[in-house]
Amino acid sequence: MILSPEILTLLILNAILTFFAIIAFYLSLRIFWKYDKNSSAKSQYELESQSYLAATIIKYIFAIKIPLFLFFIFTLDKLSGSIVGAMCAAGVVDATDYGTPLLMLKILNLYLFAYWIVLHNEDSKDENQPYVREKFAFYCVAFFLFIGEIVLEFVMFDAIDIKSVVDCCGVIYSSSSASYLSYFLNMNQLVLLTLFYTLFLLMFLFYKLKNRYAFTLVNLFFIIVSLITLISFFGTYIYELPTHKCPFCFLQKDYHYIGYILYAFLFLGTFYGLTLAFKEREEGYKLSLFFNSAYTIGVSIYPALYYFKNGVWL
């Protein structure tokens, strides 16, 4: 294993988070099995106190996971300088069989923990706390995915061989790549862009119709289509190079770290959209539309500016 300062930091923080996550898991199980909001027994008051402790732990785990995820991406990018062939984080992710599943699991866990926060906030607003058992049952499921993420991250770092040659992002995300992603990258760009902007406009339609389930479903598809179009089309205008298709390079200083902003907009927009499946809130609609609009405008500016300056498309 490469014991760089960044990897050591991640391993230590993961160990600390695991310790507190286990405590929260133990408390969550007790609350789920024994909590009865209609009971006035002393044990119920003890469970309520434990629920505050467990909720506080879970909230802080999520609060740490967000910057830790960004630090994880930074670490991958830093490691690319130590692995032959890697030009950015993409090469490190592709260096083992665990990189891509780990990245997907990390993103999934961010959505799950963020959803738990929404569930907890809704529960806290009501003095009867109607979602106590539900939110801690949800955490018990999320806990195993979180532990799986921790284990998979350790395995990935342990499996990296700095002596082996890996592919750079230009090969991994090229149209000729044999990966499953190449199928989507080979799709007609006009079809992809039409789908992208159609999904974006459908959000406003379903907002007007107040159809929260359709709005949620559109946001789910918007995540997938946005990532594909970002790699295959919009990203090439950020790089101003038609052959450069990478979801990581624009996280670097050379591109003013614009990737962090775009991903943040996409995450927040789709997250608020997905939470409407749980409860319809006007605020959820507006926040989802605001951040998804910010993302759509942000990525659309690059090809528009390129065409304005050069008079041609890439």
Buried (B, 14 or more C-beta within 10 A) or exposed (E): EBEBEBBEEBBEBBEEBBEBBEEBBEBBBBBBEBBEEEEEEEEBEEBBEBBEEBBEBBBEBBEBBBEBBBBBBBBBBBBBEEBEBBBBBBBBBBBBEBBBBBBEBBBEBBBBBBBBBBBBEBBEEEEEBEBBBEBBBBBBEBBEBBBBBBBBBBBBBEEBEEEEEBBBBBBBBBEEBEBEBBEBBEEEBEEBBEBBBEBBEBBBEBBEEEBBEBBBBBBEBBBEBBBBBBBBBBBBBBBEEEEBBBBBBBBBEEEEEBBBBBBBBBBBBBBBBBBBBBEBBEEBBEBBBBBBBBBBEBBBEBBEEBEEEEEEEB
